[in-house]
Amino acid sequence: MSRRLLARRRPEESNEETVWISFSDFMTALLTVFMLAAVALVFSLSQEQDALAQARAEADQAKVAAEEAQARGDRFDTMLSSLGTGEQVRADMVTEIRDTLAARGIHVEVDPATSVLRVPVDLLGFDSGSSEIQPQHEANALIIGEVIADALLKDDRFTLLDTVFVEGHTDDVPMEGLFGGNWGLSANRAISLWRLWQDKLPADLDSLVGHSGERLFSVSGYADTRPVNAVQGSDSDRAANRRIDIRFTEHRLSEEEISGIRDATGTGESP
């Protein structure tokens, strides 16, 4: 009897073990699925974070590029504004000098194309073949220098200019017996006027520095190579060519500034 009961119990125990093993396998499989899902989720989140980081990096690069473009544009606008201001200041200043001198009884001419102030030689009293300003004409020469100095110093306008040239010019009549001929005569006349300004004007023109950082004033002579009247058949024709020109030049763009404009406008040459 007992053997039969025992025999009956053994199949039941076997069934229980089978059920337990099946449940254990199910839990193992479920845990595996959960782990795989967790790994997939972590991988997906990692990809999203990478994509977000890349998007942020691209946004930062775009921001930096936009800021650099804005900075180049600002530099471009500043350079153009400086150039435009320099040209306007030069034109206004030359007209102002001419009108102020006229009000004081000294009449000079202005070349509208170049804004060059033209001082006839007879205002300065140069004798034929001479580069010395006669004493009775020194007052005219000093008034001209004084008015020019006042115009330059007003609102520091000289800082917008590059150079002020004091240029001597002669007619086409050859000058003999003088070192350098007409070249020497024209240069020495310009030097005489400049030295008079240096010695007797209250303003220290020699200390002025232009936009380029160099001394503002320069002296030169051109003999008869730059005539106002190309035809010099008579003394009246030649008279206009015997003169001192005061040439005001505004700031010109340097190679670096031109390169900056190319960068700002996207017109730079590719290497």
CORQUI-V321610 format. One record per backbone hydrogen bond with DSSP energy under -0.5 kcal/mol. CO is the residue of the C=O (numbers start at 1). NH is the residue of the N-H. If there is no record, write none. Layout:
# CORQUI-V321610
((CO NH) (CO NH))
This chain:
# CORQUI-V321610
((1 5) (2 6) (3 7) (4 8) (5 9) (6 10) (7 11) (8 12) (9 13) (10 14) (11 15) (12 16) (13 17) (14 18) (15 19) (16 20) (17 21) (18 22) (19 23) (20 24) (21 25) (22 26) (23 27) (24 28) (25 29) (26 30) (27 31) (28 32) (29 33) (30 34) (31 35) (32 36) (33 37) (34 38) (35 39) (36 40) (37 41) (38 42) (39 43) (40 44) (41 45) (42 46) (43 47) (44 48) (45 49) (46 50) (47 51) (48 52) (49 53) (50 54) (51 55) (52 56) (53 57) (54 58) (55 59) (56 60) (57 61) (58 62) (59 63) (60 64) (61 65) (62 66) (63 67) (64 68) (65 69) (66 70) (67 71) (68 72) (69 73) (70 74) (71 75) (72 76) (73 77) (74 78) (75 79) (76 80) (77 81) (78 82) (79 83) (80 84) (81 85) (82 86) (83 87) (84 88) (85 89) (86 90) (87 91) (88 92) (89 93) (90 94) (91 95) (92 96) (93 97) (94 98) (95 99) (96 100) (97 101) (98 102) (99 103) (100 104) (101 104) (101 106) (102 105) (105 107) (106 108) (109 118) (110 112) (111 114) (111 115) (111 116) (115 248) (116 111) (116 118) (117 119) (117 246) (118 109) (118 120) (119 244) (120 123) (121 124) (121 125) (121 126) (124 134) (127 130) (132 127) (132 134) (134 137) (135 138) (137 141) (138 142) (139 143) (140 144) (141 145) (142 146) (143 147) (144 148) (145 149) (146 150) (147 151) (148 152) (149 153) (150 154) (152 158) (153 156) (154 157) (156 159) (157 160) (158 161) (160 251) (161 211) (163 249) (164 218) (165 167) (165 247) (166 220) (167 245) (168 222) (169 243) (172 174) (174 176) (178 181) (180 183) (180 184) (181 185) (182 186) (183 187) (184 188) (185 189) (186 190) (187 191) (188 192) (189 193) (190 194) (191 195) (192 196) (193 197) (194 198) (195 199) (196 200) (197 201) (203 205) (204 207) (205 208) (208 216) (210 213) (214 210) (216 164) (218 166) (220 168) (222 225) (223 170) (228 230) (230 232) (234 238) (235 239) (236 240) (238 241) (238 242) (239 242) (241 243) (242 121) (243 169) (244 119) (245 167) (245 247) (246 117) (246 248) (247 165) (247 249) (249 162) (249 163) (254 258) (255 259) (256 260) (257 261) (258 262) (259 263) (260 264) (261 265) (262 266) (262 267) (262 268))
